[in-house]
Amino acid sequence: MGFFKKGEITTKQLVTLIVLIASFIIILFLFFQLNLGSTSNQEICHNSVVLRDTTASLAGTLDCRTEYVCVSGGGECEGLTETLTREVDASDKITVMNALAEELVNCWWMFGEGEVNYIDRGLFNDVACSICSIVGFDETLQSSKTVTYDDLYNYMRTNSTTSSQTYLQYLYGTNALEDIGTKIPIEGYLDESLNFEKTYFVLTGISQGVALSRWGSEQVPVVLLEKTPENYATVGCDKFLTKS
């Protein structure tokens, strides 16, 4: 005899089916939330973003934490308790630019590459920001060659990610530097230079409703800015989704 009798579903069977479905969803949610084995914070975040999109309110809040990254030429980053160290050659600024480009790529991937709805759009009318990482530099880099934003974005224009796209194409959907000003409407963004004595944040987000006028699209592209209250205000963050 099958689980269901032909032509009828009893109340008991219906309740059993609902319990089974709910149990499966809970188990799936816990599986993604737990740090199993070598699962990284980035993978946990990405999984919770995808789960939030597929199960809506059933998934609860995102499990995304800001990482503290030390870009190191062999030393330590003062004042930064890092969760990740990126080793670079202090005499070769290309290795520094690669480390920063990878931080931008990781951030974009964690939050669904612009394809995932991980907030309740019906209840949101602002810019929700996610701080993927806080990046500091060790003392060996503080006397090294200056890296400008133009240097960094030219590096991303001419070098490829593991997916064979250039960094620029992957992050912004274009390989033309002149398009970046429309993708990132922050005045003078590419005119700045990185100061290795300062700390920076890597951030992305989602905008909606009246907030669309700030960015022109739902997705706030990944940006790299010095960690100051003024720069958070420049992005226009109304709330933050990541945990510190």
C-alpha positions in Angstrom: 0.0 0.0 0.0 1.4 3.4 -0.9 1.8 6.4 1.4 -1.3 8.0 -0.1 -4.5 6.1 -0.7 -5.9 6.6 -4.2 -8.0 9.7 -4.4 -7.5 10.9 -0.9 -5.0 12.5 1.4 -5.9 12.2 5.1 -5.3 15.0 7.6 -2.7 12.8 9.3 -0.8 12.3 6.0 -1.0 16.0 5.2 0.4 17.0 8.6 3.2 14.4 8.2 4.1 15.8 4.8 4.2 19.3 6.1 6.4 18.2 9.0 8.8 16.4 6.6 9.1 19.5 4.3 9.7 21.8 7.2 12.3 19.5 8.7 14.1 19.3 5.4 14.2 23.1 5.2 15.5 23.4 8.7 18.2 20.8 8.2 19.3 22.4 4.9 19.4 25.8 6.7 21.5 24.5 9.6 23.8 22.7 7.1 24.7 26.0 5.4 24.9 27.9 8.7 27.3 25.6 10.5 31.0 25.8 9.9 31.6 22.2 8.8 35.2 21.2 8.4 37.2 23.6 6.3 34.2 25.8 5.3 35.4 29.4 5.3 33.5 32.5 6.5 33.2 33.5 2.8 31.6 30.2 1.9 29.2 30.4 4.9 28.2 33.9 3.9 27.7 33.0 0.2 25.6 30.0 1.2 23.4 32.1 3.5 23.0 34.7 0.7 21.8 32.0 -1.7 19.6 30.4 0.9 18.1 33.8 1.7 17.2 34.2 -1.9 15.6 30.8 -2.4 13.7 30.6 0.9 12.9 34.3 1.6 11.8 34.9 5.1 12.3 31.3 6.2 16.1 31.8 6.1 16.3 34.6 8.7 19.2 36.9 8.7 22.4 36.6 6.7 25.4 34.8 8.3 28.0 37.2 6.9 30.9 38.5 8.9 33.4 41.2 8.1 36.9 39.8 7.6 39.9 41.7 8.9 42.7 41.3 6.3 46.3 42.1 6.7 48.2 42.7 3.4 51.7 41.8 4.6 55.2 42.0 3.2 56.4 40.0 6.2 55.3 42.1 9.1 52.1 42.6 11.1 49.3 45.1 10.7 49.2 47.3 13.8 45.8 47.9 15.3 44.2 45.2 13.2 43.4 41.8 14.6 43.3 40.0 11.3 41.3 36.9 10.4 43.2 36.6 7.1 46.7 37.5 6.0 47.6 38.1 2.3 51.3 37.7 1.8 52.8 40.1 -0.8 56.2 41.2 -2.0 56.7 44.7 -0.6 59.0 45.6 -3.5 56.5 44.6 -6.2 53.3 46.6 -6.2 51.7 44.1 -8.7 51.4 41.6 -5.8 49.7 44.3 -3.7 47.2 45.1 -6.5 46.5 41.4 -6.9 45.7 41.0 -3.2 43.3 43.9 -3.4 41.7 42.7 -6.6 41.1 39.3 -4.9 39.4 41.0 -2.0 37.0 42.8 -4.4 36.3 39.6 -6.3 35.6 37.7 -3.0 33.2 40.4 -1.9 31.2 40.3 -5.2 31.1 36.5 -5.2 29.9 36.3 -1.5 26.9 38.5 -2.2 25.7 36.7 -5.4 27.5 38.6 -8.2 24.6 41.0 -8.6 22.2 38.2 -9.3 20.7 37.3 -5.9 17.9 38.9 -4.0 19.0 38.5 -0.4 16.7 41.2 1.2 13.0 41.5 1.5 12.4 44.0 -1.3 8.8 44.7 -0.1 10.0 46.0 3.3 13.1 47.9 2.2 13.6 51.4 0.7 17.2 52.3 1.5 20.8 51.2 0.7 21.7 48.0 2.6 25.5 47.7 2.7 27.7 44.7 3.4 31.3 45.3 4.6 33.1 42.3 3.2 36.5 43.2 4.7 38.5 45.7 6.5 42.0 45.9 4.9 45.2 47.1 6.6 48.9 47.1 5.5 52.0 46.2 7.5 55.0 48.4 8.0 57.0 47.0 5.2 54.4 48.4 2.7 54.2 51.8 4.3 57.5 52.9 2.7 56.9 51.1 -0.6 55.8 52.5 -4.0 52.5 54.3 -4.2 49.6 52.5 -5.7 46.9 54.7 -7.3 43.4 53.7 -8.0 44.2 54.2 -11.6 47.0 51.7 -11.2 44.7 49.2 -9.5 41.9 49.5 -12.0 44.3 49.2 -14.9 45.7 46.1 -13.4 42.1 44.7 -13.1 41.5 45.7 -16.7 44.5 43.7 -18.1 44.5 40.7 -15.7 42.1 37.8 -15.5 40.3 36.1 -12.6 40.2 32.3 -12.5 37.0 32.4 -14.6 39.0 33.8 -17.6 37.2 37.2 -17.4 39.2 40.2 -16.5 38.7 41.4 -12.9 37.1 44.6 -14.3 34.7 42.6 -16.5 33.7 40.3 -13.6 33.1 43.1 -11.1 31.6 45.8 -13.2 30.4 44.2 -16.5 32.8 46.3 -18.6 36.5 46.4 -19.5 36.6 50.1 -20.2 37.9 52.4 -17.4 35.9 55.3 -18.8 32.7 53.3 -17.8 33.7 53.0 -14.1 32.5 56.5 -13.4 29.0 55.5 -14.3 29.2 52.2 -12.4 30.7 53.9 -9.3 29.2 57.4 -9.1 31.6 58.7 -6.5 33.3 61.9 -7.5 37.0 61.5 -8.1 37.0 57.8 -7.2 39.8 56.8 -9.7 41.8 59.9 -8.9 42.8 58.8 -5.4 46.0 57.0 -4.2 46.2 54.3 -1.6 47.8 55.3 1.6 49.3 52.2 3.2 49.3 53.9 6.6 45.5 53.9 6.5 42.8 51.2 6.7 40.3 50.6 4.0 36.9 48.8 3.6 35.7 46.6 0.8 31.9 47.1 0.5 28.9 46.2 -1.7 25.2 46.5 -1.2 21.7 46.7 -2.6 19.6 49.8 -3.2 15.8 50.1 -3.7 13.0 52.5 -4.1 14.1 56.1 -3.5 17.6 54.9 -3.0 17.9 53.9 -6.6 18.5 57.5 -7.5 21.9 57.3 -5.7 23.2 54.4 -7.7 21.0 54.0 -10.7 20.6 50.3 -10.2 19.6 47.8 -7.5 23.2 46.6 -7.0 25.8 48.7 -5.3 29.0 47.6 -7.0 32.1 46.7 -5.0 34.1 49.7 -3.8 37.4 50.1 -2.0 37.5 53.2 0.2 39.5 54.5 3.2 37.7 53.6 6.4 36.2 56.9 7.4 32.7 58.0 8.5 32.7 60.4 5.5 33.3 57.5 3.1 30.5 55.4 4.6 28.3 58.5 4.1 29.5 58.9 0.5 28.3 55.4 -0.3 25.0 56.3 1.3 24.6 53.3 3.6 21.4 53.3 5.6 21.9 49.9 7.2 24.6 47.2 7.4 23.9 43.5 6.9 27.3 42.1 7.9 28.4 41.2 11.5 31.6 42.6 12.8 
